[in-house]
Amino acid sequence: MRVSIAEAMHASRNAAKRTRKAEVEATNPPAVNTSASKSPSRKTEFERRPSTTRLNDVAQAPPNLTRVPRGASRSKEQTGVMGGKVDGVISMAQRQLMEEDRATAIKRYRQLKEARNAGWADLR
């Protein structure tokens, strides 16, 4: 099997880094952290948290929410389960008003375009 030049250069760089690191560690012994040895069970805000998600993971089920998100409430009236309002549903009266407003807006837009085109026709 043929090893590519890029892989060989990468391996060479890594070997050089390892030797430099070993030389630095040999000349400078690592400092002893006394604060960590006093209370090893105490968590700090800078600890790394374990990564549980990986690239190309496939979700098997939706997540189980154990807490209510910020700004949300648990009342059933607001969730739409017990006869409350549901988002995205409008009444027939609201729909009719919206259609009328849309029709008037389209009519006004067409009038505006005709007025503009009439002004341009005079210049030609």
Phi, psi and omega in degrees: 000139182268131177265132181287159181295321180297319179294321179294318179295320179297315179297321179294317178298317180296320178295319179295319178298317180297319180292319178297319180295318179296321179295318180294319179293327179291323181278326181242106178292147182295142180286143180272127180269108183281331182290326180287329182283339180290316181221085183289339182276347181284129180272145176252164181285350183258006179292148177279138178264144183295137180274117181261343180261137179238165179294138178069023173287147179247129180284131179269334181204159177292157182291150175268118180274119181266339179235157177280133179298157179302136177086355180257158177236163184265002184295140183285340179293325182277340181277346178088006183278319186253051174084010178280180180284144178248136180294144175088357180251126179240154182282169180294324179295317178296319180298317180295318178298319180294320179294321178295316178298321179295317181297318179292323178295318178296318180297316178296321179296317180294323176296318179298316180295319178297319179295319179294316180295327178294322177293324180286327182295329179292329182281341183283000000 
